Structure formats: C-alpha cells, structure tokens
Amino acid sequence: MTPRPTAPVPPGEVSYEFFRASGPGGQNVNKVSTAVRLRFDVIRSASLSAEAKARLLRLAGRKVTGDGVLVIEARRFRTQEQNRQDAERRLSRLLAQARRRPRARKATKPTAAARRRRLEAKQRRARTKRERRGPVDLD
C-alpha cells in the first residue's frame, strides 16, 4: 500500500486535550488519560488559503464544529504519545488533501465507434421488442 501524502501540521495552530479513553484496558483505562482530542481552527488558520479552508471544511464534514474548529479524537493506542501522533497524522492527511486543487474536468465527446455501438445496441433492442409483439389483426 502506498503511503498517502501528508502536509506538515502548523505549529501553534493546534491544541491538544487529553482524556481517559473508554472501553477495555483494565485498570489502566480508569487511571491514565491516553486519548487525545486535537483541535485545529480552520477559519482562523494563517497557513491555509481560502480555497483550501473551504475544501478542508467540506472534507472534514461532521468533525468540524459550528465555529469552524476541526476536532480529531484519537484513542486507538495505549499511550498518549502514539495517540497524539495518530491525530497529527490524520490532520496532516486532511491538510494535504485540502491543499491539492482538484483537476478541472475536460469535456469530451464520444468516439465515432462508441456512437456506432450505441446505435447498433438500440437497433438490436428495438428488433427484440418488435419480435415479441403478437401478430397484427387486419380485420
């Protein structure tokens, strides 16, 4: 599997909150705050263009609050450091995707052979339907 492109996480524009993860994990889960909530203010970010901000807001979907703050929660790993890195990695992938301009679609026309095949298929279908009809009464 090829690695996805990533963009550097802008320092100073990201804040972290650490909390206790839920689920299995024994006593450790009740004592240690290993889960990470990363917050990135998309609207006020100086490292993104207006176009990239709009793309990031669309890409992130429900992960963005009403104030335009992207919230990524990471609780997959048992250590705080691994979860922090996981959250940063996910943010950097989103940033890389948002910074990439989508290619403009070029209008194309069907080839002559494609048009011919389409018409032949229509004629075959029409012939099949014609043959299914019953005999015509001339009374």
Backbone hydrogen bonds, N-H to C=O, Kabsch-Sander energy under -0.5 kcal/mol:
donor,donor_aa,acceptor,acceptor_aa,energy
7,A,92,S,-1.0
13,E,10,P,-1.3
15,S,39,R,-2.3
17,E,37,R,-1.5
19,F,35,A,-2.1
28,N,25,G,-0.7
29,V,26,G,-0.8
30,N,27,Q,-1.2
31,K,27,Q,-0.8
31,K,28,N,-0.9
32,V,28,N,-2.4
34,T,32,V,-1.4
35,A,19,F,-1.8
36,V,74,A,-2.7
37,R,17,E,-2.9
38,L,36,V,-0.6
38,L,72,I,-3.2
39,R,15,S,-2.8
40,F,70,L,-2.4
41,D,13,E,-0.8
42,V,40,F,-1.1
42,V,68,G,-1.6
43,I,68,G,-1.1
45,S,42,V,-0.9
53,K,49,S,-2.4
54,A,50,A,-2.1
55,R,51,E,-2.4
56,L,52,A,-2.7
57,L,53,K,-2.5
58,R,54,A,-1.9
59,L,55,R,-2.8
60,A,56,L,-2.8
61,G,57,L,-1.3
63,K,60,A,-1.9
64,V,61,G,-1.4
65,T,69,V,-2.5
68,G,65,T,-1.7
70,L,40,F,-3.2
70,L,68,G,-0.6
71,V,63,K,-2.9
72,I,38,L,-2.5
72,I,70,L,-0.5
74,A,36,V,-2.8
83,N,79,T,-1.9
84,R,80,Q,-2.4
85,Q,81,E,-2.4
86,D,82,Q,-2.3
87,A,83,N,-2.4
88,E,84,R,-2.4
89,R,85,Q,-2.6
90,R,86,D,-2.2
91,L,87,A,-2.3
92,S,88,E,-2.8
93,R,89,R,-1.9
94,L,90,R,-1.9
95,L,91,L,-2.7
96,A,92,S,-2.3
97,Q,93,R,-2.3
98,A,94,L,-2.5
99,R,95,L,-2.2
100,R,96,A,-1.0
101,R,99,R,-0.5
107,A,105,R,-0.5
115,R,111,T,-2.2
116,R,112,A,-2.5
117,R,113,A,-2.6
118,R,114,A,-2.2
119,L,115,R,-2.3
120,E,116,R,-2.5
121,A,117,R,-2.3
122,K,118,R,-2.1
123,Q,119,L,-2.3
124,R,120,E,-2.4
125,R,121,A,-2.3
126,A,122,K,-2.4
127,R,123,Q,-2.5
128,T,124,R,-2.3
129,K,125,R,-2.2
130,R,126,A,-2.6
131,E,127,R,-2.4
132,R,128,T,-1.0
133,R,129,K,-0.8
133,R,130,R,-0.8
